Amino acid sequence: MAVYQIVEIGADVLREKAKEVKEITPNIVKLLDNMLDTMYAANGVGLAAPQIGVSKRVVVIDVGEGPVEFINPVIVEQEGQEDGSEGCLSIPGVTGEVMRAAKVVVEALNRKGELQRIEAEGLFARASQHEIDHLEGILFVDKAHKTHRNR
Ligand code: NI
């Protein structure tokens, strides 16, 4: 088990377009395991690799239904709109209201290299869109129509 330090807003890596994973090596599997450890240690519901300083298209999510891993994720379908509150482990103490698609379908590889098609709604859909934005260098505060600083 390894817990990484989470990179915070202002770091260049959070603004880069993350690189596609060409091959699922033991290092990618280790990265996934360590990202899950890091996310759980920080009480987060999602984490993208750039948030630990690794510019690769890798995401982990757990909205309370067990861990989900996305390698090279792409949103292939989306439906509806829903406003909701978000925060980000890379922007401590800030929450904001963001309009997102209510439902999405994500295609991504799992750690075995199998292409998965995942349907998400509710918090899972929101987290998927938030984390996939990280891979494009987009942070939720870029899209929020209202932000609050928490004390
Ligand atoms: Ni985030």
Residues whose N, C-alpha, C, O or C-beta is under 5 A from the ligand:
A	BS01	NI	G87 C88 L89
